[in-house]
Amino acid sequence: MAGETERPDVPPEHTDPAEHRRQIAERLNATLTKDGTNAATAPLKLKDYETVGNLPAAALYPNSITMVGGVLYQSDGIAWTAV
């Protein structure tokens, strides 16, 4: 198991889906705090889409953020909006 500030590498694909989810969760746990009372231990990298047209449906990601060409976007569950 990774330490609090270690972020283990996770391959984009894995032959065992359960192990892949475990590895992703371990990496997230090393970055995000458990209850939000402390600062994150590392920056959170967001996916950067090439165009707004490539974004997934906002309804699938309410209260979420991502990047489009280096610009931060947020979803209210209805539409993606540049911040």
PyMOL Python script that loads the backbone (N, CA, C, O; Angstrom):
from pymol import cmd

cmd.read_pdbstr("""\
ATOM      1  N   MET A   1       0.847  -1.183   0.000  1.00  0.00           N
ATOM      2  CA  MET A   1       0.000   0.000   0.000  1.00  0.00           C
ATOM      3  C   MET A   1       0.889   1.241   0.000  1.00  0.00           C
ATOM      4  O   MET A   1       1.928   1.263   0.660  1.00  0.00           O
ATOM      5  N   ALA A   2       0.485   2.265  -0.733  1.00  0.00           N
ATOM      6  CA  ALA A   2       1.259   3.495  -0.833  1.00  0.00           C
ATOM      7  C   ALA A   2       1.145   4.314   0.439  1.00  0.00           C
ATOM      8  O   ALA A   2       0.145   4.262   1.154  1.00  0.00           O
ATOM      9  N   GLY A   3       2.206   5.076   0.701  1.00  0.00           N
ATOM     10  CA  GLY A   3       2.178   5.995   1.828  1.00  0.00           C
ATOM     11  C   GLY A   3       1.289   7.179   1.503  1.00  0.00           C
ATOM     12  O   GLY A   3       0.764   7.280   0.394  1.00  0.00           O
ATOM     13  N   GLU A   4       1.118   8.076   2.462  1.00  0.00           N
ATOM     14  CA  GLU A   4       0.209   9.202   2.293  1.00  0.00           C
ATOM     15  C   GLU A   4       0.570  10.110   1.124  1.00  0.00           C
ATOM     16  O   GLU A   4      -0.320  10.662   0.478  1.00  0.00           O
ATOM     17  N   THR A   5       1.859  10.273   0.842  1.00  0.00           N
ATOM     18  CA  THR A   5       2.249  11.181  -0.229  1.00  0.00           C
ATOM     19  C   THR A   5       2.774  10.454  -1.453  1.00  0.00           C
ATOM     20  O   THR A   5       3.139  11.103  -2.433  1.00  0.00           O
ATOM     21  N   GLU A   6       2.824   9.134  -1.431  1.00  0.00           N
ATOM     22  CA  GLU A   6       3.263   8.380  -2.595  1.00  0.00           C
ATOM     23  C   GLU A   6       2.097   8.202  -3.541  1.00  0.00           C
ATOM     24  O   GLU A   6       0.985   7.883  -3.120  1.00  0.00           O
ATOM     25  N   ARG A   7       2.354   8.409  -4.820  1.00  0.00           N
ATOM     26  CA  ARG A   7       1.323   8.198  -5.827  1.00  0.00           C
ATOM     27  C   ARG A   7       1.833   7.141  -6.784  1.00  0.00           C
ATOM     28  O   ARG A   7       2.589   7.464  -7.700  1.00  0.00           O
ATOM     29  N   PRO A   8       1.446   5.892  -6.605  1.00  0.00           N
ATOM     30  CA  PRO A   8       1.944   4.829  -7.459  1.00  0.00           C
ATOM     31  C   PRO A   8       1.470   4.990  -8.898  1.00  0.00           C
ATOM     32  O   PRO A   8       0.374   5.493  -9.146  1.00  0.00           O
ATOM     33  N   ASP A   9       2.302   4.561  -9.844  1.00  0.00           N
ATOM     34  CA  ASP A   9       1.906   4.591 -11.248  1.00  0.00           C
ATOM     35  C   ASP A   9       0.794   3.585 -11.481  1.00  0.00           C
ATOM     36  O   ASP A   9       0.818   2.482 -10.934  1.00  0.00           O
ATOM     37  N   VAL A  10      -0.178   3.968 -12.294  1.00  0.00           N
ATOM     38  CA  VAL A  10      -1.278   3.080 -12.642  1.00  0.00           C
ATOM     39  C   VAL A  10      -1.341   3.022 -14.158  1.00  0.00           C
ATOM     40  O   VAL A  10      -1.496   4.057 -14.808  1.00  0.00           O
ATOM     41  N   PRO A  11      -1.224   1.831 -14.734  1.00  0.00           N
ATOM     42  CA  PRO A  11      -1.296   1.734 -16.195  1.00  0.00           C
ATOM     43  C   PRO A  11      -2.698   2.089 -16.688  1.00  0.00           C
ATOM     44  O   PRO A  11      -3.670   1.881 -15.963  1.00  0.00           O
ATOM     45  N   PRO A  12      -2.824   2.627 -17.917  1.00  0.00           N
ATOM     46  CA  PRO A  12      -4.152   2.981 -18.424  1.00  0.00           C
ATOM     47  C   PRO A  12      -5.060   1.770 -18.615  1.00  0.00           C
ATOM     48  O   PRO A  12      -6.284   1.899 -18.586  1.00  0.00           O
ATOM     49  N   GLU A  13      -4.462   0.593 -18.812  1.00  0.00           N
ATOM     50  CA  GLU A  13      -5.250  -0.626 -18.969  1.00  0.00           C
ATOM     51  C   GLU A  13      -4.629  -1.719 -18.111  1.00  0.00           C
ATOM     52  O   GLU A  13      -3.431  -1.693 -17.827  1.00  0.00           O
ATOM     53  N   HIS A  14      -5.442  -2.669 -17.705  1.00  0.00           N
ATOM     54  CA  HIS A  14      -4.963  -3.764 -16.860  1.00  0.00           C
ATOM     55  C   HIS A  14      -5.748  -5.016 -17.217  1.00  0.00           C
ATOM     56  O   HIS A  14      -6.924  -4.929 -17.573  1.00  0.00           O
ATOM     57  N   THR A  15      -5.115  -6.174 -17.128  1.00  0.00           N
ATOM     58  CA  THR A  15      -5.801  -7.426 -17.465  1.00  0.00           C
ATOM     59  C   THR A  15      -6.829  -7.823 -16.421  1.00  0.00           C
ATOM     60  O   THR A  15      -7.754  -8.579 -16.720  1.00  0.00           O
ATOM     61  N   ASP A  16      -6.681  -7.325 -15.198  1.00  0.00           N
ATOM     62  CA  ASP A  16      -7.609  -7.647 -14.113  1.00  0.00           C
ATOM     63  C   ASP A  16      -8.360  -6.375 -13.709  1.00  0.00           C
ATOM     64  O   ASP A  16      -7.788  -5.526 -13.025  1.00  0.00           O
ATOM     65  N   PRO A  17      -9.633  -6.219 -14.116  1.00  0.00           N
ATOM     66  CA  PRO A  17     -10.379  -4.992 -13.817  1.00  0.00           C
ATOM     67  C   PRO A  17     -10.456  -4.669 -12.326  1.00  0.00           C
ATOM     68  O   PRO A  17     -10.380  -3.499 -11.952  1.00  0.00           O
ATOM     69  N   ALA A  18     -10.604  -5.671 -11.472  1.00  0.00           N
ATOM     70  CA  ALA A  18     -10.694  -5.411 -10.027  1.00  0.00           C
ATOM     71  C   ALA A  18      -9.376  -4.854  -9.502  1.00  0.00           C
ATOM     72  O   ALA A  18      -9.372  -3.924  -8.696  1.00  0.00           O
ATOM     73  N   GLU A  19      -8.263  -5.416  -9.954  1.00  0.00           N
ATOM     74  CA  GLU A  19      -6.944  -4.920  -9.531  1.00  0.00           C
ATOM     75  C   GLU A  19      -6.719  -3.509 -10.057  1.00  0.00           C
ATOM     76  O   GLU A  19      -6.128  -2.674  -9.372  1.00  0.00           O
ATOM     77  N   HIS A  20      -7.188  -3.243 -11.271  1.00  0.00           N
ATOM     78  CA  HIS A  20      -7.040  -1.908 -11.851  1.00  0.00           C
ATOM     79  C   HIS A  20      -7.790  -0.873 -11.018  1.00  0.00           C
ATOM     80  O   HIS A  20      -7.255   0.197 -10.728  1.00  0.00           O
ATOM     81  N   ARG A  21      -9.027  -1.187 -10.632  1.00  0.00           N
ATOM     82  CA  ARG A  21      -9.805  -0.271  -9.775  1.00  0.00           C
ATOM     83  C   ARG A  21      -9.108  -0.061  -8.435  1.00  0.00           C
ATOM     84  O   ARG A  21      -9.095   1.053  -7.910  1.00  0.00           O
ATOM     85  N   ARG A  22      -8.533  -1.120  -7.880  1.00  0.00           N
ATOM     86  CA  ARG A  22      -7.820  -1.004  -6.605  1.00  0.00           C
ATOM     87  C   ARG A  22      -6.626  -0.065  -6.751  1.00  0.00           C
ATOM     88  O   ARG A  22      -6.385   0.774  -5.883  1.00  0.00           O
ATOM     89  N   GLN A  23      -5.884  -0.203  -7.837  1.00  0.00           N
ATOM     90  CA  GLN A  23      -4.718   0.657  -8.064  1.00  0.00           C
ATOM     91  C   GLN A  23      -5.135   2.121  -8.239  1.00  0.00           C
ATOM     92  O   GLN A  23      -4.482   3.027  -7.721  1.00  0.00           O
ATOM     93  N   ILE A  24      -6.222   2.339  -8.972  1.00  0.00           N
ATOM     94  CA  ILE A  24      -6.716   3.709  -9.162  1.00  0.00           C
ATOM     95  C   ILE A  24      -7.153   4.300  -7.822  1.00  0.00           C
ATOM     96  O   ILE A  24      -6.838   5.451  -7.518  1.00  0.00           O
ATOM     97  N   ALA A  25      -7.873   3.521  -7.026  1.00  0.00           N
ATOM     98  CA  ALA A  25      -8.327   3.992  -5.714  1.00  0.00           C
ATOM     99  C   ALA A  25      -7.140   4.310  -4.808  1.00  0.00           C
ATOM    100  O   ALA A  25      -7.174   5.295  -4.070  1.00  0.00           O
ATOM    101  N   GLU A  26      -6.104   3.497  -4.857  1.00  0.00           N
ATOM    102  CA  GLU A  26      -4.917   3.747  -4.033  1.00  0.00           C
ATOM    103  C   GLU A  26      -4.250   5.053  -4.433  1.00  0.00           C
ATOM    104  O   GLU A  26      -3.796   5.810  -3.575  1.00  0.00           O
ATOM    105  N   ARG A  27      -4.188   5.318  -5.728  1.00  0.00           N
ATOM    106  CA  ARG A  27      -3.593   6.575  -6.197  1.00  0.00           C
ATOM    107  C   ARG A  27      -4.446   7.768  -5.772  1.00  0.00           C
ATOM    108  O   ARG A  27      -3.911   8.790  -5.341  1.00  0.00           O
ATOM    109  N   LEU A  28      -5.757   7.646  -5.889  1.00  0.00           N
ATOM    110  CA  LEU A  28      -6.637   8.731  -5.448  1.00  0.00           C
ATOM    111  C   LEU A  28      -6.510   8.978  -3.948  1.00  0.00           C
ATOM    112  O   LEU A  28      -6.465  10.127  -3.508  1.00  0.00           O
ATOM    113  N   ASN A  29      -6.453   7.914  -3.172  1.00  0.00           N
ATOM    114  CA  ASN A  29      -6.325   8.058  -1.716  1.00  0.00           C
ATOM    115  C   ASN A  29      -5.040   8.770  -1.331  1.00  0.00           C
ATOM    116  O   ASN A  29      -4.990   9.447  -0.304  1.00  0.00           O
ATOM    117  N   ALA A  30      -4.002   8.625  -2.142  1.00  0.00           N
ATOM    118  CA  ALA A  30      -2.736   9.293  -1.857  1.00  0.00           C
ATOM    119  C   ALA A  30      -2.804  10.777  -2.198  1.00  0.00           C
ATOM    120  O   ALA A  30      -1.988  11.561  -1.713  1.00  0.00           O
ATOM    121  N   THR A  31      -3.766  11.171  -3.024  1.00  0.00           N
ATOM    122  CA  THR A  31      -3.891  12.568  -3.453  1.00  0.00           C
ATOM    123  C   THR A  31      -4.970  13.316  -2.689  1.00  0.00           C
ATOM    124  O   THR A  31      -4.757  14.451  -2.261  1.00  0.00           O
ATOM    125  N   LEU A  32      -6.130  12.686  -2.513  1.00  0.00           N
ATOM    126  CA  LEU A  32      -7.278  13.347  -1.896  1.00  0.00           C
ATOM    127  C   LEU A  32      -7.364  13.025  -0.408  1.00  0.00           C
ATOM    128  O   LEU A  32      -7.001  11.929   0.021  1.00  0.00           O
ATOM    129  N   THR A  33      -7.838  13.971   0.360  1.00  0.00           N
ATOM    130  CA  THR A  33      -8.002  13.715   1.788  1.00  0.00           C
ATOM    131  C   THR A  33      -9.284  12.939   2.033  1.00  0.00           C
ATOM    132  O   THR A  33     -10.191  12.943   1.201  1.00  0.00           O
ATOM    133  N   LYS A  34      -9.353  12.287   3.156  1.00  0.00           N
ATOM    134  CA  LYS A  34     -10.490  11.409   3.444  1.00  0.00           C
ATOM    135  C   LYS A  34     -11.780  12.174   3.727  1.00  0.00           C
ATOM    136  O   LYS A  34     -12.847  11.766   3.268  1.00  0.00           O
ATOM    137  N   ASP A  35     -11.702  13.267   4.468  1.00  0.00           N
ATOM    138  CA  ASP A  35     -12.927  13.961   4.851  1.00  0.00           C
ATOM    139  C   ASP A  35     -12.935  15.448   4.489  1.00  0.00           C
ATOM    140  O   ASP A  35     -13.860  16.170   4.861  1.00  0.00           O
ATOM    141  N   GLY A  36     -11.917  15.907   3.770  1.00  0.00           N
ATOM    142  CA  GLY A  36     -11.885  17.292   3.323  1.00  0.00           C
ATOM    143  C   GLY A  36     -11.406  18.288   4.356  1.00  0.00           C
ATOM    144  O   GLY A  36     -11.399  19.489   4.087  1.00  0.00           O
ATOM    145  N   THR A  37     -10.998  17.820   5.554  1.00  0.00           N
ATOM    146  CA  THR A  37     -10.554  18.755   6.585  1.00  0.00           C
ATOM    147  C   THR A  37      -9.100  19.172   6.403  1.00  0.00           C
ATOM    148  O   THR A  37      -8.672  20.176   6.973  1.00  0.00           O
ATOM    149  N   ASN A  38      -8.338  18.421   5.623  1.00  0.00           N
ATOM    150  CA  ASN A  38      -6.931  18.749   5.366  1.00  0.00           C
ATOM    151  C   ASN A  38      -6.748  19.081   3.890  1.00  0.00           C
ATOM    152  O   ASN A  38      -7.568  18.711   3.050  1.00  0.00           O
ATOM    153  N   ALA A  39      -5.678  19.773   3.594  1.00  0.00           N
ATOM    154  CA  ALA A  39      -5.369  20.070   2.199  1.00  0.00           C
ATOM    155  C   ALA A  39      -4.942  18.792   1.487  1.00  0.00           C
ATOM    156  O   ALA A  39      -4.407  17.876   2.112  1.00  0.00           O
ATOM    157  N   ALA A  40      -5.178  18.733   0.181  1.00  0.00           N
ATOM    158  CA  ALA A  40      -4.729  17.585  -0.601  1.00  0.00           C
ATOM    159  C   ALA A  40      -3.212  17.494  -0.512  1.00  0.00           C
ATOM    160  O   ALA A  40      -2.530  18.503  -0.333  1.00  0.00           O
ATOM    161  N   THR A  41      -2.693  16.291  -0.638  1.00  0.00           N
ATOM    162  CA  THR A  41      -1.250  16.090  -0.518  1.00  0.00           C
ATOM    163  C   THR A  41      -0.525  16.258  -1.838  1.00  0.00           C
ATOM    164  O   THR A  41       0.705  16.272  -1.868  1.00  0.00           O
ATOM    165  N   ALA A  42      -1.272  16.387  -2.939  1.00  0.00           N
ATOM    166  CA  ALA A  42      -0.674  16.562  -4.261  1.00  0.00           C
ATOM    167  C   ALA A  42      -1.714  17.188  -5.181  1.00  0.00           C
ATOM    168  O   ALA A  42      -2.913  17.094  -4.918  1.00  0.00           O
ATOM    169  N   PRO A  43      -1.261  17.830  -6.264  1.00  0.00           N
ATOM    170  CA  PRO A  43      -2.225  18.387  -7.217  1.00  0.00           C
ATOM    171  C   PRO A  43      -3.053  17.279  -7.859  1.00  0.00           C
ATOM    172  O   PRO A  43      -2.573  16.160  -8.041  1.00  0.00           O
ATOM    173  N   LEU A  44      -4.273  17.593  -8.192  1.00  0.00           N
ATOM    174  CA  LEU A  44      -5.161  16.653  -8.866  1.00  0.00           C
ATOM    175  C   LEU A  44      -5.151  16.982 -10.352  1.00  0.00           C
ATOM    176  O   LEU A  44      -5.566  18.070 -10.751  1.00  0.00           O
ATOM    177  N   LYS A  45      -4.684  16.054 -11.166  1.00  0.00           N
ATOM    178  CA  LYS A  45      -4.617  16.291 -12.606  1.00  0.00           C
ATOM    179  C   LYS A  45      -5.973  15.999 -13.229  1.00  0.00           C
ATOM    180  O   LYS A  45      -6.549  14.932 -13.016  1.00  0.00           O
ATOM    181  N   LEU A  46      -6.478  16.957 -14.001  1.00  0.00           N
ATOM    182  CA  LEU A  46      -7.763  16.803 -14.669  1.00  0.00           C
ATOM    183  C   LEU A  46      -7.551  16.432 -16.127  1.00  0.00           C
ATOM    184  O   LEU A  46      -6.561  16.834 -16.738  1.00  0.00           O
ATOM    185  N   LYS A  47      -8.479  15.664 -16.684  1.00  0.00           N
ATOM    186  CA  LYS A  47      -8.436  15.345 -18.107  1.00  0.00           C
ATOM    187  C   LYS A  47      -8.628  16.640 -18.879  1.00  0.00           C
ATOM    188  O   LYS A  47      -9.474  17.461 -18.525  1.00  0.00           O
ATOM    189  N   ASP A  48      -7.840  16.822 -19.934  1.00  0.00           N
ATOM    190  CA  ASP A  48      -7.928  18.022 -20.772  1.00  0.00           C
ATOM    191  C   ASP A  48      -8.441  17.612 -22.151  1.00  0.00           C
ATOM    192  O   ASP A  48      -7.711  17.015 -22.942  1.00  0.00           O
ATOM    193  N   TYR A  49      -9.710  17.941 -22.430  1.00  0.00           N
ATOM    194  CA  TYR A  49     -10.320  17.626 -23.720  1.00  0.00           C
ATOM    195  C   TYR A  49      -9.855  18.641 -24.758  1.00  0.00           C
ATOM    196  O   TYR A  49      -9.528  19.778 -24.420  1.00  0.00           O
ATOM    197  N   GLU A  50      -9.826  18.222 -26.031  1.00  0.00           N
ATOM    198  CA  GLU A  50      -9.383  19.121 -27.098  1.00  0.00           C
ATOM    199  C   GLU A  50     -10.418  20.199 -27.402  1.00  0.00           C
ATOM    200  O   GLU A  50     -10.067  21.360 -27.611  1.00  0.00           O
ATOM    201  N   THR A  51     -11.704  19.812 -27.428  1.00  0.00           N
ATOM    202  CA  THR A  51     -12.770  20.772 -27.732  1.00  0.00           C
ATOM    203  C   THR A  51     -13.963  20.521 -26.817  1.00  0.00           C
ATOM    204  O   THR A  51     -14.089  19.449 -26.225  1.00  0.00           O
ATOM    205  N   VAL A  52     -14.830  21.512 -26.709  1.00  0.00           N
ATOM    206  CA  VAL A  52     -16.049  21.371 -25.909  1.00  0.00           C
ATOM    207  C   VAL A  52     -16.913  20.250 -26.480  1.00  0.00           C
ATOM    208  O   VAL A  52     -17.598  19.556 -25.728  1.00  0.00           O
ATOM    209  N   GLY A  53     -16.889  20.068 -27.781  1.00  0.00           N
ATOM    210  CA  GLY A  53     -17.668  19.021 -28.418  1.00  0.00           C
ATOM    211  C   GLY A  53     -17.253  17.613 -27.999  1.00  0.00           C
ATOM    212  O   GLY A  53     -18.023  16.666 -28.161  1.00  0.00           O
ATOM    213  N   ASN A  54     -16.058  17.471 -27.470  1.00  0.00           N
ATOM    214  CA  ASN A  54     -15.576  16.163 -27.016  1.00  0.00           C
ATOM    215  C   ASN A  54     -15.981  15.845 -25.580  1.00  0.00           C
ATOM    216  O   ASN A  54     -15.770  14.725 -25.114  1.00  0.00           O
ATOM    217  N   LEU A  55     -16.557  16.815 -24.875  1.00  0.00           N
ATOM    218  CA  LEU A  55     -16.950  16.574 -23.485  1.00  0.00           C
ATOM    219  C   LEU A  55     -18.081  15.553 -23.407  1.00  0.00           C
ATOM    220  O   LEU A  55     -18.922  15.492 -24.304  1.00  0.00           O
ATOM    221  N   PRO A  56     -18.108  14.751 -22.344  1.00  0.00           N
ATOM    222  CA  PRO A  56     -19.240  13.838 -22.161  1.00  0.00           C
ATOM    223  C   PRO A  56     -20.481  14.646 -21.773  1.00  0.00           C
ATOM    224  O   PRO A  56     -20.382  15.833 -21.463  1.00  0.00           O
ATOM    225  N   ALA A  57     -21.623  14.010 -21.792  1.00  0.00           N
ATOM    226  CA  ALA A  57     -22.874  14.683 -21.435  1.00  0.00           C
ATOM    227  C   ALA A  57     -22.774  15.236 -20.008  1.00  0.00           C
ATOM    228  O   ALA A  57     -22.379  14.521 -19.087  1.00  0.00           O
ATOM    229  N   ALA A  58     -23.129  16.496 -19.837  1.00  0.00           N
ATOM    230  CA  ALA A  58     -23.061  17.139 -18.517  1.00  0.00           C
ATOM    231  C   ALA A  58     -23.947  16.420 -17.503  1.00  0.00           C
ATOM    232  O   ALA A  58     -23.636  16.397 -16.312  1.00  0.00           O
ATOM    233  N   ALA A  59     -25.049  15.834 -17.970  1.00  0.00           N
ATOM    234  CA  ALA A  59     -25.970  15.137 -17.065  1.00  0.00           C
ATOM    235  C   ALA A  59     -25.304  13.931 -16.398  1.00  0.00           C
ATOM    236  O   ALA A  59     -25.704  13.522 -15.309  1.00  0.00           O
ATOM    237  N   LEU A  60     -24.285  13.365 -17.056  1.00  0.00           N
ATOM    238  CA  LEU A  60     -23.574  12.223 -16.476  1.00  0.00           C
ATOM    239  C   LEU A  60     -22.576  12.640 -15.397  1.00  0.00           C
ATOM    240  O   LEU A  60     -22.133  11.812 -14.601  1.00  0.00           O
ATOM    241  N   TYR A  61     -22.222  13.933 -15.375  1.00  0.00           N
ATOM    242  CA  TYR A  61     -21.204  14.424 -14.449  1.00  0.00           C
ATOM    243  C   TYR A  61     -21.643  15.702 -13.730  1.00  0.00           C
ATOM    244  O   TYR A  61     -20.964  16.722 -13.847  1.00  0.00           O
ATOM    245  N   PRO A  62     -22.757  15.680 -12.991  1.00  0.00           N
ATOM    246  CA  PRO A  62     -23.159  16.895 -12.261  1.00  0.00           C
ATOM    247  C   PRO A  62     -22.130  17.229 -11.183  1.00  0.00           C
ATOM    248  O   PRO A  62     -21.520  16.338 -10.592  1.00  0.00           O
ATOM    249  N   ASN A  63     -21.950  18.510 -10.941  1.00  0.00           N
ATOM    250  CA  ASN A  63     -21.015  18.994  -9.915  1.00  0.00           C
ATOM    251  C   ASN A  63     -19.594  18.499 -10.149  1.00  0.00           C
ATOM    252  O   ASN A  63     -18.891  18.131  -9.208  1.00  0.00           O
ATOM    253  N   SER A  64     -19.176  18.494 -11.421  1.00  0.00           N
ATOM    254  CA  SER A  64     -17.846  18.015 -11.794  1.00  0.00           C
ATOM    255  C   SER A  64     -17.081  19.110 -12.518  1.00  0.00           C
ATOM    256  O   SER A  64     -17.662  20.076 -13.012  1.00  0.00           O
ATOM    257  N   ILE A  65     -15.760  18.938 -12.573  1.00  0.00           N
ATOM    258  CA  ILE A  65     -14.912  19.870 -13.311  1.00  0.00           C
ATOM    259  C   ILE A  65     -13.992  19.087 -14.229  1.00  0.00           C
ATOM    260  O   ILE A  65     -13.675  17.925 -13.976  1.00  0.00           O
ATOM    261  N   THR A  66     -13.565  19.752 -15.309  1.00  0.00           N
ATOM    262  CA  THR A  66     -12.594  19.194 -16.234  1.00  0.00           C
ATOM    263  C   THR A  66     -11.951  20.360 -16.978  1.00  0.00           C
ATOM    264  O   THR A  66     -12.249  21.522 -16.702  1.00  0.00           O
ATOM    265  N   MET A  67     -11.081  20.049 -17.909  1.00  0.00           N
ATOM    266  CA  MET A  67     -10.398  21.073 -18.686  1.00  0.00           C
ATOM    267  C   MET A  67     -10.741  20.897 -20.160  1.00  0.00           C
ATOM    268  O   MET A  67     -10.961  19.780 -20.628  1.00  0.00           O
ATOM    269  N   VAL A  68     -10.785  22.014 -20.888  1.00  0.00           N
ATOM    270  CA  VAL A  68     -10.928  21.999 -22.342  1.00  0.00           C
ATOM    271  C   VAL A  68      -9.894  22.974 -22.885  1.00  0.00           C
ATOM    272  O   VAL A  68     -10.028  24.185 -22.710  1.00  0.00           O
ATOM    273  N   GLY A  69      -8.874  22.458 -23.534  1.00  0.00           N
ATOM    274  CA  GLY A  69      -7.825  23.312 -24.083  1.00  0.00           C
ATOM    275  C   GLY A  69      -7.173  24.196 -23.033  1.00  0.00           C
ATOM    276  O   GLY A  69      -6.797  25.330 -23.326  1.00  0.00           O
ATOM    277  N   GLY A  70      -7.036  23.694 -21.821  1.00  0.00           N
ATOM    278  CA  GLY A  70      -6.399  24.455 -20.748  1.00  0.00           C
ATOM    279  C   GLY A  70      -7.342  25.373 -19.987  1.00  0.00           C
ATOM    280  O   GLY A  70      -6.909  26.083 -19.079  1.00  0.00           O
ATOM    281  N   VAL A  71      -8.632  25.373 -20.341  1.00  0.00           N
ATOM    282  CA  VAL A  71      -9.628  26.205 -19.663  1.00  0.00           C
ATOM    283  C   VAL A  71     -10.469  25.309 -18.752  1.00  0.00           C
ATOM    284  O   VAL A  71     -10.918  24.242 -19.170  1.00  0.00           O
ATOM    285  N   LEU A  72     -10.678  25.740 -17.523  1.00  0.00           N
ATOM    286  CA  LEU A  72     -11.471  24.977 -16.566  1.00  0.00           C
ATOM    287  C   LEU A  72     -12.961  25.074 -16.912  1.00  0.00           C
ATOM    288  O   LEU A  72     -13.483  26.161 -17.163  1.00  0.00           O
ATOM    289  N   TYR A  73     -13.633  23.917 -16.921  1.00  0.00           N
ATOM    290  CA  TYR A  73     -15.078  23.852 -17.162  1.00  0.00           C
ATOM    291  C   TYR A  73     -15.745  23.146 -15.999  1.00  0.00           C
ATOM    292  O   TYR A  73     -15.165  22.252 -15.384  1.00  0.00           O
ATOM    293  N   GLN A  74     -16.982  23.558 -15.700  1.00  0.00           N
ATOM    294  CA  GLN A  74     -17.751  22.903 -14.642  1.00  0.00           C
ATOM    295  C   GLN A  74     -19.088  22.444 -15.203  1.00  0.00           C
ATOM    296  O   GLN A  74     -19.633  23.044 -16.130  1.00  0.00           O
ATOM    297  N   SER A  75     -19.606  21.365 -14.619  1.00  0.00           N
ATOM    298  CA  SER A  75     -20.914  20.857 -15.019  1.00  0.00           C
ATOM    299  C   SER A  75     -21.903  21.073 -13.882  1.00  0.00           C
ATOM    300  O   SER A  75     -21.614  20.764 -12.726  1.00  0.00           O
ATOM    301  N   ASP A  76     -23.067  21.606 -14.220  1.00  0.00           N
ATOM    302  CA  ASP A  76     -24.143  21.736 -13.235  1.00  0.00           C
ATOM    303  C   ASP A  76     -25.168  20.622 -13.406  1.00  0.00           C
ATOM    304  O   ASP A  76     -26.236  20.650 -12.795  1.00  0.00           O
ATOM    305  N   GLY A  77     -24.830  19.635 -14.249  1.00  0.00           N
ATOM    306  CA  GLY A  77     -25.743  18.541 -14.528  1.00  0.00           C
ATOM    307  C   GLY A  77     -26.615  18.811 -15.748  1.00  0.00           C
ATOM    308  O   GLY A  77     -27.323  17.926 -16.228  1.00  0.00           O
ATOM    309  N   ILE A  78     -26.554  20.050 -16.245  1.00  0.00           N
ATOM    310  CA  ILE A  78     -27.335  20.417 -17.426  1.00  0.00           C
ATOM    311  C   ILE A  78     -26.391  20.791 -18.587  1.00  0.00           C
ATOM    312  O   ILE A  78     -26.596  20.376 -19.728  1.00  0.00           O
ATOM    313  N   ALA A  79     -25.363  21.576 -18.268  1.00  0.00           N
ATOM    314  CA  ALA A  79     -24.422  22.027 -19.298  1.00  0.00           C
ATOM    315  C   ALA A  79     -23.032  22.205 -18.691  1.00  0.00           C
ATOM    316  O   ALA A  79     -22.882  22.389 -17.484  1.00  0.00           O
ATOM    317  N   TRP A  80     -22.026  22.145 -19.554  1.00  0.00           N
ATOM    318  CA  TRP A  80     -20.652  22.469 -19.163  1.00  0.00           C
ATOM    319  C   TRP A  80     -20.462  23.972 -19.374  1.00  0.00           C
ATOM    320  O   TRP A  80     -20.884  24.505 -20.399  1.00  0.00           O
ATOM    321  N   THR A  81     -19.838  24.655 -18.427  1.00  0.00           N
ATOM    322  CA  THR A  81     -19.632  26.088 -18.496  1.00  0.00           C
ATOM    323  C   THR A  81     -18.188  26.411 -18.166  1.00  0.00           C
ATOM    324  O   THR A  81     -17.628  25.864 -17.216  1.00  0.00           O
ATOM    325  N   ALA A  82     -17.577  27.306 -18.952  1.00  0.00           N
ATOM    326  CA  ALA A  82     -16.219  27.743 -18.653  1.00  0.00           C
ATOM    327  C   ALA A  82     -16.221  28.532 -17.363  1.00  0.00           C
ATOM    328  O   ALA A  82     -17.123  29.330 -17.108  1.00  0.00           O
ATOM    329  N   VAL A  83     -15.208  28.305 -16.557  1.00  0.00           N
ATOM    330  CA  VAL A  83     -15.119  28.995 -15.253  1.00  0.00           C
ATOM    331  C   VAL A  83     -14.214  30.205 -15.410  1.00  0.00           C
ATOM    332  O   VAL A  83     -13.990  30.938 -14.447  1.00  0.00           O
TER     333      VAL A  83
END
""", "prot")
cmd.dss("prot")
cmd.show_as("cartoon", "prot")
cmd.util.cbc("prot")
cmd.orient("prot")
